[in-house]
Amino acid sequence: MKHLRKLYGTCLGTAVFILASPLAAQATAPASTSFPVYSSEAAGSDFSPAKIAALEARMQKFVEDGDAKGIATLLVKDGKVISHMQAGLRRVSDNAPITEDTIYRIYSMTKPVTGVALMTLFEQGKFSLDDPISKFVPEFENLTVVKSVNADGSFEVEPLKRQPTMRELMSHTAGFAYGLYGEDPSNKMFKEKQILASADMKSFIDAVAKVPLMSQPGERWFYSAAVDIQGAIVERLSGMAFGEYLKATVFDPLDMDDTGFYVPEADYDRFSDVYGYHPVTKEFGRVPFPQVAFRKSTVKMESGGGGLVATLDDYARFCQMLANGGELNGNRIIKPETLKLMRTNVLKDNQKVNIAGTLTPAAMEYLGFGLDFGTIKNDGSGKVPHGDGTYFWGGAAGTWFWVDPVNNLYFIGMIQRFPQNGPPTDFRGISGKMVYDALTDK
C-alpha cells in the first residue's frame, strides 16, 4: 500500500475491515496488513458512514455471489480516502487473496493514460487537434471508406471526402474499426487479419492502412483501434518507444512503478488470474490462454488501447493527478486547460456512445465523449447520479473508474473477469448509485 500512503498519509490507518463471509474471511489480506475504510475524521461530514458501510458490503457481495472471484475498490473525495475495501481471491489454485499490491489487467483503462501522454506532445506544439492524422501517419493518406455492402458480403469502397483529424482520432469519430465486435466489412477484416495481434507498431499501422474506414470521418462514433494508432503517433512524435515515453512522462513522475505492458517475473505472484464464464458449469473459471498472461515473452506490440497492467494504488495516483487538474505532489503531467479539453464532450447530437449495442437510447442521451475519456451529462433530472462532466472509462476484464470534478471525487473498481456469455452484473452502475446515495451534501 506504499502508493496510497504516499498519496494520503496518516488518513489511511483508520481501521481494519474484517470481512464477514467464509469466502471473504478466507481471502482477507494477511494480518500484518491493514487497509482503510470509512472514517468520519478523514472524510468530514460529506458521507453517511452507514451508507459507506453498505457500499463496501455490496462490493463484497459480488464475491459472495460468484460475480467476481476478487474485488478491490477505492473512493476518494477532496484527496481523502472515504472507502478502500478488498475481498476474495486473486488466484484460486492456492487461495491467494486479493492484497493491496495485487496487479490487474486494466485493458482499456490504458486509453486515458495514452491520451494524457499524447496530449503532453500537444502541449509541446507537436500537433494540432485539427491536423490530419496522415500528417504523422502517411500510410493513411490513401484510406478508403466502405460505401455499400452487398447481400453476399462483398462491398464497395469510395475515397475519403477529407482526411480524418487528430481530434476525431481521439474521440473515436475518425471512422476506424476495432475487430472486437461488429460484422461489417471493416471489423471483419480486423478480425480475419488479427490486426490487434500485430508484432509491432509498424506492422499494425501497415495493416490498418489496408482496411477501409467504416464511415466518412466525423460521421459517427465507433469504439475503435484509434488509441493504438495514438500509441504509434506518440512514438513518431517523441522519437522514443511508446513504453519508454509513458514511463518518462507519466509512470515515473507519478511513482506508478507497478504499471507496464507486462508483469516482471519477480512480481508475477502478485498478478491476479482472469476469469471467464463457462456456459456448461455456469461458473467463472480461470482463463488459461497465453494472451492474458502478460509475460514479457507473450507481449508483442505495446498496445495504447488496452495493453497495461497496474495495481489499484498506481491507478489511484493517475486518478488523483486527474482530480488535481493534471498535477500530483509537485509533478505536473499536463496543464489544467489541457485536461479540461480532454474531459469535455466533443460529440455532435447525432453521434451516440454505444459499445456493441449494449446501451439503451435513454442511457445514450446522458453519455458523451471527449478525448480518450467518456463523459457524463447530468441535466438535473435525477436520471444519473454523477456530477455533470464526470469522465470515466473501463476495461475488458471489468475494471472501472470515474472522476467527478463537481464533487471532487473519484472511484476505482478492480475485478478480473470477462463478462461475455455470463449473467450481466452492473458493477459500475451499482457502485455509482451507492456512492452518490451516501454523499449527503450533493
N, C-alpha and C positions, 0 to 999 in steps of 0.2 A: 504493500500500500504506500510505497515511498512517494509516488507522484501525488496522490491525494493529500498526503501530509505536507508536501511542498506547497500544494495549492491552498490548503485550507487550515493548516497549522493545528492549533490545540482544539479547535471545534470538533475534531474527529474523535476524540477519546471519550465520547459521551456515554456510550453504553455498549453492551454486547447483546445482540439479538439472539435469543435462544429459540430455535425452531421447534415447533411442537410435534409435527407428524413423525412417524417412524422413519420414513424415507428421508425427510429433511434432516432429522437428527443424525442419521447415519452419514449424511453428506455435509454436515456442518464443517466449517474450516477448523483446523487444529486449535486446541485450546489456547495456545500461545498467541494466537492472532485474534484481534478483536476488530469489529467494524461498526460504524456508527449507525444509529437510527435517529428518529426524530428527537430533537432536543429543543425545548421551548427557549432555553438560554441561547442556543445557537441561532434559532430561527426567528426569534422575536414572536410577535403575535399574529403573523400572517396566516398561519396554517392551524387547522384543528388537529391536535395530537391524536384524537380518536380516529379521525379520518385518514391520517397518515398511517396509523397502525393498520387500518382496514386496507389501504392501498398495498402495504407490504404483505399482508396476509393473502390478498388476492393474487399478487405476483407469485407467492409461494404455492398457491393452489394450482397454478399452471403445472407445477412439477407433480403435485399430488394427483392431479387428474390425468397425468400422462401426456399433456400437451407439449411439454418440454422435459428433457432429461435434467437440464440445469438452467438456471437463470440468475442474472445479476442486473440490478437496476440502480440508477443514481438520479436523484433530484436535487438540484442546486438553485437557490434563489439569492440574489444580491451577493453572490460569492460565498454563500454559506451552505453547507450540506444540510438538507432537510431530511433526506432519506437515502440510505445506502443499504441494500439488502442483497443477499445471495442465498441460493438454496439448490440442492440437487447435485448431480454428478457431471464432471467433465469427461469421465471415462467409465463405462460400465464394467469393463473386464476385470478391474481391480477395485471398483467402488471409489475411485479417486474423486474427491469433491471439487466443486467449484470453489476457487480461492480468489483472493484479491489480485493475484498475479496471473490468473488464467488468461491464455491467449486465444482470441477468437478470429474466425474468418469474418471480416466486415464487408466483403464483396462490394456492393455498390455504394456503401458509405465511404468508399475510396473516392467517389466522384467529387464531392465537395472539396476534398484535400487537393485533388488535381486542379480543380477550378481555382482555388486560392493560389497554388503555385503558378498557374498560368497568369493570373492577374498581377502577380509580382512583376512579371515581364511587361505587362500592360503599363504598370506604373513607371517602368524604366523607359517607356516610349518605344518598345519593340514592336508594337502593333496597335492598331485602332480596331474598335469593335465593328466598324463599317468596312474594314479591309476584307477583300475576298479571301477565302481560305486558300485558294490556289496561289496566292502571293507567297505563301510559306510551304504549300504542298503542290508544286507544279504538276505532279502526277494527276491532279484533279482538274486540270484545265479543260479536258475534253469529256467530262462526265455527261452521261445521258440520263433521260428520265423515262420511266415506264409510261407509255401513252395509253395503251389498251391491252387487255388480256382476252384471248380467245377461249372458246369452250374447251379446246384440247390442251389448254395450259400454255400454249405458245403466246408470245406477246410482242408488241411493237414498242419502239422507243422513239423519243423525239429529243432534239437538242435542248440544252438549258436556255431558258429565256434570259437569265442572268446568272452570274456566279453567286453561290451561297456565301454569306458573310460569317465573320467570327462570332458576332452576336447570335446568329442563327445556329451556329455550331454549338455554342454554349447553352442554348435554350431548347435544343432538340427540335428545331424547326427547319433545319437545313435540307431535310429530305432523306437522310441516310437510314438504312435498315439496321438490324441487330442480329437476327437469326435465332433469337431466343423464343420468339412466338410470331405467328402470322404465316399465312400460306400464300401470300403474294409472291410474285417472281423475285423481288429483291431479297426478301427474307429467306426464301428457299435457296437462293444462290449462296447466301451467307452460310446456311447450314450445310449444304452439299459440299462447299469448298472448305468447310471447317476454318473459316477465316479467324474466328476468335482463338483458335489454337495455333495461330501463326508462330513461327520460330523466333521472329524478331520484328522490330518496328518496320524495317524496310519491306519485308515480305508481307506484312499486314497492310501497309499503305498500298503496295502494288496490287494486292488482291482486292481491296476496297475500290480502287480506281476502276476496276473492271465490272463492278456491279452497278446497274442503273439505279438512280435515286427513285424512291417510292413516289415522290411528288415534286413539283417545282419548288424551289427554295421559298420559304416563308409561307407556304400554303397551309400546312398542318403541323401539329405536334405529334411526334412519334418517338418513343423511348428508344434510343439508338446507340450505335457504336461511336457516337460523337466524342465521348470523353477519352476513349482510347486514341482517337485521332488527336485530341488535345495533348495527350502524353507525347506523341511523336512531334508535335509542334514545339512543346517545351524543349525537347532535345535539340531541335533545329535552331531555335532562337537563343538558347543558352550556351550551346556548344558542349553541353555535358550530358552524360547518360541520365535518363529520366530519374532513376532511383537516386543517383548522386545529387541531382538538383533538389529533389524532395528532402533528402537528408540535410543538405546545407541550408535550405531556406525555410523549412517547416519543422522537421523532426528534431534536429539538434537545438535550434533556438527554443523549442517548446519542451525539451527533455523527453521526447517521445521515443525512448530508447528500446521499446519492445514492438515498434511498428516497422513493418517492412514487407517485402514481397515473398519472403519465405521465413520459416522458423528455424533458427540455428539449432544444430543437433544438441548443444548443451542445454537448450531451453525446451526441447521437444516434450518433455514430461509435462510441461505446463499447458500444452496445446490441447484444446478440447476436441473430442470427436465431434463429427457432424452426423445427424440422424435423418433418415428418410422413412416415409410411411410405407409399410408393406401391405398391399391390398388383400393378401390372404390372412396373415396373422392379425391385421387391423392394429398393428402397433408400430411405433417408431423404432427402427433398428439402425445400428451403425452403418454408415455408407463407406464401403471399402475401396472405392475407386482411386487410382493414383492422382487423378486431377484434383482431389480435395486434400491431398497430403501436404502441400505447401512446403515440401523439402526443396533445398537448393537444386537438387538433381531433377526435380519434376517441373520446375517453373521455367517456362520458355520466355515469352515476351513479358515485360513489366507492364501490366495492364493498368492504365489510368482509370479505366471504367469499373474495375472490380478485383484488383489484384492484391490488396493489402490485408495483412493480419494486424491485430492490435489488442492490447488489454483495454479493459474499461477505464483504467487510470489514464492511459495515453489519450484515449478519445475524449476523456473529460478535459484534458489540457487543451486539446483542439477546440472543444466547445467553449471552454472558459475564455480562450482567446477571442472567439467569435462574440461572445457575450460582452467582452470588454471593448468591442469595436476594433479588433484586429491586433491587440497587444496583450502580452502576458509577462508579468514580472520584469518589466522594463524592456522586453524584446518585442519590437513592433514587426509584425509579419506583413500586414497590409494596412493601408490607411482607412479610417472610418468611412470616408466617402466612397472608397472602392468597395468595401463590404456592403454598404447600403445599395450600391449599384447591383451587386450580385444578388441581394435578397429582395429586390424589387421586381414584381411581376412585369414581364415584357410581352406577354401573350395578348393577341387580339381577341375580341369577343368570340370569334368563330373557331378559335384554337383551344381545344379542351385537353386537359391532362387525363389520360386514361391508359393504364397498362393492361394489355391483353383483355380488354373489355370487362375488367373486374369492378369498375366503379359505376354507380347509378348516375343518371343525369343530374339528380339533386345534389349528390356529392361533388360532381364535377363543377358545379356552379361556384363552389367555395374554394376551388383549387386554382392556382396559377403556377407559373414557373419563371424564375429569374435566370441567373447564370450559374448553372450547376446546383441550384437549390430549388426544391419545390416550395411554394408559398401558400399561405392560408389567408383567405379573406374572411373577416368577421364583420358582418354588416349590422350587428346589434340585434339580430332577430332571435338569438339564443340557439340557433341550429348548430353552431360549432362553439366549443368551449375556449379555444385558444385565443390569445390576443391577436388583434389584427396585425398582419405582417409577419406572423410566425413563419419561420423557414425550417425545412426538415428534409430528411430522406431516410432510406432504409437499405438493408442488404438482403441478398437472396437467401441467406441462412436464417433470416428472421430478425436480425438486429435492427434497431430503430432509434431515432433521436429527433428531437426538435429543440429549437432555440426561440424563445418568446421575448422579443425586445420590449414589448409593452409592460410585461410583468417582471422583466429582468430575471428570467429563469430558463433553465434547460433541463431536459430529461433524456437519459440514455438507457436503452434496454439491450441486453446481450443474451441471446439464445443461439443454439446451433441446430437448426432443423430445416429441412427443405419441405415446404408445405404441399408440394404437388401431390394430388390424389388423397391427401389427408383431410380430416374434418377441419373446416375453417375455424380459426381462432383469431380474434381481433385483439392482439396484444397491444397495438398502438392505440386503438380506439378505447379499450377498457382502461388502460393506464392514463390516457388523456382525460377521460371523463372524471376519473377518481382524483387526479391531481388538482383539477380546477374546482372540483366539488370541495376539496379540502382547503382551497385557498379562500380565506374568509374576507379578504379585503378587495376582492376583484370588483 
